[in-house]
């Protein structure tokens, strides 16, 4: 009989490669896997339920107006009730909250709050052996689902990021929340050894490590020709950045470096908070002919775009420890597609890029340094071909095959521990 794993994820699961790989791995290993995620506001509505692979299915919560209506009705009833019993201070607070609810930010906050509550109770309704929280924003819900029933379930915390030091997040608040739950979990998983050591120093135990390596494929399928899509000459060199377009990733420095490139077109594939700002910057500086943007593409098609690139960029800036300690799935996607890399000099990334000689490391905070790295590969054909040959040589080293074995081992270890505990009791 298959044991059940319930995973929780606070996005709509349209392009989350790590969660997809973990879910498929556990399903193949003999578990029933259900992923509970959310319908994100202002994004396309995806199916409420979806079968991803045999024994791995998705349930999406939220995305409807009814919870917002319920919130408003409940708030009005609360104001009316506390007014009747003379609790006017609470009534005034409720009225202020009611006004905030009508603002765009207030509306969004309510939607997210309702999604969190719904996710928690939907997860609790599942009788599962394991609950796995993907990132801190689902850990409280997973803890509630795993520990509020008479029969407790195992609780796994898979932290994709360094929650206490992230771009655009209040590290102090995140640290308080993580610290509250951290010793209530049965297993913590992080992305690499640098982050594992950081968490050991912070909390006194060493988490498990599962790297963000891609699944190995022998043939890239789907997608379009970048040259045809962007109306570029067939021999134009594609200088590619793929991934989320957010602050702290050195993308504005990348655009500043473009006038110094001896040839090639800089292409961004992806979406994010900074995309419109970068597009405006490109227009302002008259770079529209040599900087192009392509919207986010499905995961199964992305690799066919990646392999068309002359080189790939991973130029994170040191704005937080999360960036400094990253190893980054896009780095390994470039390698798998046999595309040399121009990267930052941070420890996990440098260890791969220089250690396996698959690219050049530069000061990612300096546009001139980025341009020097790019021009070096454009000019030095021998060096470029050597780097490309090395990507071909090492690409199997950085694939999901070994990581999935580790994930299966972590679950089996937890299962054995639970069985022993039951026998003792």
C-alpha positions in Angstrom: 0.0 0.0 0.0 1.4 3.4 -1.0 2.1 5.9 1.7 0.9 9.4 1.0 2.9 12.6 0.7 1.2 16.0 0.6 3.4 18.9 -0.6 2.5 22.6 -0.2 3.6 25.3 -2.5 2.6 29.0 -2.5 2.5 29.6 -6.3 0.4 28.2 -9.1 2.9 25.5 -10.1 3.3 26.5 -13.7 7.1 26.6 -13.9 8.5 25.2 -10.6 11.1 22.7 -11.8 12.3 21.7 -8.3 8.8 20.8 -7.1 8.0 19.0 -10.3 11.2 16.8 -10.1 10.6 16.0 -6.4 7.0 15.1 -6.9 7.7 12.8 -9.9 10.6 11.2 -8.0 8.5 10.3 -5.0 5.6 9.0 -7.1 8.0 6.7 -9.0 9.5 5.6 -5.6 6.1 4.3 -4.6 4.3 7.2 -2.8 1.0 8.9 -3.6 1.9 12.5 -4.0 -0.5 15.4 -3.9 0.7 19.0 -4.4 -1.6 21.7 -2.9 -0.8 25.0 -4.4 -2.6 28.3 -5.1 -4.3 30.1 -7.9 -2.3 33.3 -8.0 -4.1 36.7 -8.4 -3.8 38.4 -11.8 -2.5 35.2 -13.4 -4.1 32.8 -15.8 -6.5 30.4 -14.0 -5.2 26.9 -14.2 -7.1 23.7 -13.6 -8.3 23.2 -10.0 -7.1 19.6 -10.2 -4.5 18.2 -12.5 -2.7 14.8 -13.0 1.0 15.6 -13.6 2.3 12.0 -13.7 1.1 8.6 -12.5 0.4 8.9 -8.7 1.3 12.6 -8.7 -1.6 15.1 -8.9 -2.2 18.8 -8.1 -4.9 20.6 -6.2 -5.1 24.4 -6.6 -6.9 26.5 -4.0 -8.0 30.2 -4.1 -8.5 32.3 -7.1 -12.2 32.8 -6.6 -14.1 35.9 -5.4 -16.2 34.1 -2.9 -13.6 34.0 -0.1 -13.2 37.8 -0.5 -17.0 38.2 -0.2 -17.1 35.9 2.8 -14.3 38.0 4.4 -16.2 41.2 3.9 -19.5 39.8 5.3 -17.7 38.4 8.3 -15.9 41.7 9.0 -19.2 43.6 8.8 -20.9 41.1 11.2 -17.9 41.5 13.5 -18.2 45.3 13.6 -21.9 45.1 14.2 -21.5 42.5 16.9 -18.8 44.3 18.9 -20.8 47.6 18.6 -23.8 45.9 20.2 -21.8 44.8 23.2 -20.1 48.2 23.6 -16.6 47.2 22.4 -16.3 50.4 20.4 -12.5 50.3 20.2 -12.7 46.9 18.4 -15.5 48.3 16.2 -13.3 51.2 15.1 -10.4 48.8 14.4 -12.8 46.7 12.3 -14.0 49.7 10.4 -10.4 50.8 9.7 -9.7 47.2 8.5 -12.8 47.4 6.3 -11.6 50.6 4.6 -8.1 49.0 4.0 -9.9 46.0 2.5 -11.1 48.1 -0.4 -7.6 49.2 -1.4 -5.7 47.2 -4.0 -3.0 46.2 -1.4 -5.7 45.4 1.1 -7.6 43.3 -1.4 -4.4 41.4 -2.3 -3.6 40.9 1.4 -7.1 39.4 2.0 -6.8 37.1 -1.0 -3.4 35.8 0.3 -4.7 35.4 3.8 -7.7 33.5 2.6 -5.5 31.3 0.4 -3.3 30.5 3.4 -6.2 29.6 5.5 -7.8 27.5 2.8 -4.6 25.7 2.0 -4.1 24.9 5.7 -7.5 23.3 6.0 -7.5 21.5 2.7 -4.1 20.0 3.7 -5.4 19.0 7.1 -8.3 17.2 5.4 -5.8 14.9 3.8 -4.7 11.8 5.7 -1.1 11.8 4.8 2.0 10.1 6.2 4.3 13.1 5.2 3.7 16.8 4.7 6.4 18.7 2.8 6.5 22.5 2.9 8.2 24.1 -0.1 9.6 27.3 1.4 8.7 29.2 4.6 5.4 30.6 3.3 3.8 27.1 3.5 5.5 25.8 6.6 2.9 27.1 9.1 0.1 25.4 7.0 2.1 22.2 6.7 2.7 22.2 10.4 -1.0 22.7 11.1 -1.9 19.8 8.8 0.7 17.5 10.1 0.4 18.1 13.9 -3.2 19.0 14.5 -4.6 15.5 14.1 -4.5 12.7 16.7 -2.1 10.7 14.5 0.8 13.0 13.8 2.6 13.0 10.4 6.2 13.6 9.5 7.0 17.2 8.6 9.6 18.1 6.0 10.7 21.7 5.3 12.3 22.2 1.8 13.7 25.7 1.9 14.5 26.7 -1.7 15.9 30.0 -0.5 17.8 31.5 2.5 14.6 32.8 4.1 16.4 35.1 6.6 18.4 37.0 4.0 16.5 37.5 0.8 16.1 40.3 -1.7 13.0 42.4 -0.8 12.1 40.5 2.3 12.2 41.5 6.0 14.8 39.1 7.3 14.0 39.8 11.0 10.4 38.8 10.6 11.2 35.7 8.5 13.9 34.7 11.0 11.3 34.9 13.9 8.8 32.7 11.9 11.4 30.2 10.8 13.0 30.0 14.3 9.5 29.3 15.8 9.0 26.3 13.5 12.5 25.0 12.9 12.6 22.5 15.8 9.1 21.2 15.1 10.1 19.7 11.8 11.5 16.2 11.2 13.7 17.1 8.3 15.0 20.3 6.6 16.3 20.3 3.0 18.3 23.1 1.4 19.9 23.6 -2.0 23.6 23.4 -1.4 26.4 22.8 1.1 27.0 26.6 1.7 23.4 27.0 2.7 23.5 23.9 4.8 26.5 25.2 6.8 24.7 28.5 7.2 21.7 26.9 8.7 23.8 24.6 11.0 25.4 27.7 12.4 22.0 29.4 12.8 20.0 26.5 14.3 22.5 23.9 15.5 21.8 21.1 13.0 22.9 20.2 9.5 20.1 20.0 6.9 19.9 17.6 4.1 21.1 18.9 0.7 19.3 18.4 -2.6 20.8 20.4 -5.5 18.8 22.1 -8.2 20.1 20.0 -11.0 17.9 19.5 -14.1 16.7 16.2 -15.4 19.0 14.8 -18.0 17.6 14.7 -21.5 19.3 13.5 -24.7 17.2 15.6 -27.1 15.7 19.1 -26.7 12.1 19.4 -28.0 9.5 22.1 -28.6 10.0 25.9 -28.6 10.7 28.2 -31.5 13.7 29.6 -33.3 14.9 32.7 -31.4 16.2 34.1 -34.6 12.9 33.8 -36.4 10.9 34.9 -33.4 13.0 38.1 -32.9 13.7 38.6 -36.6 17.5 38.3 -36.2 20.0 37.3 -38.8 20.7 33.5 -38.8 24.3 34.0 -37.7 23.6 36.5 -34.9 25.0 35.3 -31.5 22.4 35.0 -28.8 23.7 36.2 -25.4 21.0 34.7 -23.1 19.6 35.4 -19.7 16.8 33.0 -18.7 14.8 33.1 -15.5 13.0 35.5 -13.2 13.5 39.1 -13.9 13.8 40.6 -10.4 16.0 43.1 -8.6 19.4 41.9 -7.3 20.2 39.7 -10.3 22.5 42.1 -11.9 20.3 42.6 -15.0 20.5 46.4 -15.1 24.3 46.0 -15.1 24.0 43.5 -17.9 22.1 46.2 -20.0 24.7 48.8 -19.1 27.4 46.4 -20.5 25.6 45.9 -23.9 27.2 48.9 -25.7 30.6 47.4 -24.8 29.8 44.0 -26.4 31.7 43.6 -29.7 28.8 41.6 -31.2 25.6 39.7 -30.3 22.1 40.3 -29.1 21.2 40.2 -25.4 18.0 38.2 -25.0 15.9 37.9 -21.8 13.5 35.0 -21.4 11.2 35.3 -18.4 9.0 37.6 -16.4 9.3 39.4 -13.1 8.9 42.6 -11.1 11.8 44.3 -12.8 10.9 43.6 -16.4 9.1 46.8 -17.2 11.9 48.8 -15.6 14.5 47.1 -17.8 12.4 47.5 -20.9 12.1 51.3 -20.2 15.9 51.4 -19.6 16.5 49.8 -23.0 14.2 52.2 -24.7 15.7 55.2 -22.9 19.3 54.3 -24.0 18.3 53.3 -27.6 19.3 49.7 -27.2 16.1 48.1 -28.6 18.1 46.7 -31.6 20.5 44.7 -29.4 18.4 43.9 -26.3 15.3 41.7 -26.8 12.7 40.2 -24.4 10.8 37.0 -24.7 8.0 36.1 -22.2 8.2 33.2 -19.9 8.0 29.9 -21.7 6.9 26.4 -20.4 9.6 24.4 -18.7 9.4 21.6 -21.3 10.2 24.1 -24.1 12.8 26.2 -22.3 15.7 23.9 -23.0 15.2 24.2 -26.8 15.6 28.0 -26.4 18.6 27.6 -24.2 20.6 25.5 -26.6 20.3 28.2 -29.3 22.4 30.6 -27.1 26.1 31.4 -27.7 26.5 31.9 -24.0 24.4 32.2 -20.9 24.5 34.7 -18.0 24.2 34.2 -14.3 25.3 37.6 -12.9 23.7 37.7 -9.4 24.6 40.7 -7.2 25.7 40.4 -3.6 22.6 42.1 -2.2 21.8 39.3 0.3 23.2 36.0 1.5 20.5 34.2 -0.5 22.2 35.5 -3.7 25.7 35.1 -2.4 25.1 31.4 -1.5 23.1 30.5 -4.6 24.1 27.7 -7.0 21.1 28.4 -9.3 19.3 26.0 -11.5 19.8 28.2 -14.6 23.6 27.6 -14.3 23.1 23.8 -14.7 20.5 24.3 -17.4 23.1 26.2 -19.4 25.6 23.4 -18.9 23.1 20.7 -19.9 22.4 22.7 -23.1 26.2 22.9 -23.7 26.2 26.7 -23.4 29.3 28.3 -21.8 28.6 30.7 -18.9 29.5 34.2 -17.9 28.9 34.3 -14.2 29.4 36.0 -10.9 32.2 35.0 -8.5 30.2 33.7 -5.6 31.4 30.4 -4.0 29.0 27.8 -5.2 28.8 29.1 -8.7 32.5 29.8 -9.0 33.2 26.2 -7.8 31.4 24.9 -10.9 32.3 27.5 -13.5 36.0 27.6 -12.8 36.3 24.1 -11.3 34.9 22.4 -14.4 36.0 25.2 -16.8 32.6 25.8 -18.3 32.7 29.6 -18.5 34.3 32.7 -17.0 33.7 34.4 -13.7 33.5 38.2 -13.6 32.7 41.0 -11.1 28.9 41.0 -11.7 28.6 44.4 -10.1 30.7 46.0 -12.9 29.4 46.4 -16.5 32.9 46.7 -17.8 33.9 43.5 -16.2 30.9 41.7 -17.6 31.7 43.1 -21.1 35.3 42.0 -20.8 34.1 38.4 -20.0 31.7 38.4 -22.9 34.3 39.8 -25.4 36.9 37.3 -24.3 34.5 34.5 -25.4 33.5 36.3 -28.6 37.2 36.9 -29.6 38.9 33.8 -28.4 37.5 31.0 -30.5 39.8 28.3 -29.1 38.9 29.1 -25.5 35.2 29.2 -26.3 35.3 25.8 -28.0 37.3 24.4 -25.1 34.6 25.6 -22.6 31.8 24.3 -24.8 33.6 20.9 -25.0 33.8 20.9 -21.2 30.1 21.5 -20.8 29.5 18.4 -22.9 32.0 16.5 -20.7 30.5 17.4 -17.3 26.8 17.8 -18.0 25.8 14.4 -16.7 27.6 15.3 -13.4 25.0 18.0 -12.7 21.7 16.2 -13.3 18.8 15.0 -11.2 19.7 11.3 -11.2 21.9 11.5 -8.1 19.7 14.0 -6.3 16.6 11.9 -6.6 18.4 9.0 -4.9 19.1 11.3 -1.9 15.5 12.4 -1.8 14.3 8.8 -1.7 16.8 8.0 1.0 15.6 10.9 3.2 12.0 9.7 3.0 13.0 6.1 3.6 15.0 7.1 6.7 12.0 9.0 8.1 9.8 6.1 7.4 12.1 3.7 9.2 12.4 6.1 12.1 8.6 6.3 12.4 8.2 2.5 12.3 10.8 2.1 15.1 9.1 4.7 17.2 5.7 2.9 16.8 7.3 -0.4 17.8 8.9 1.1 20.9 5.6 2.7 22.0 
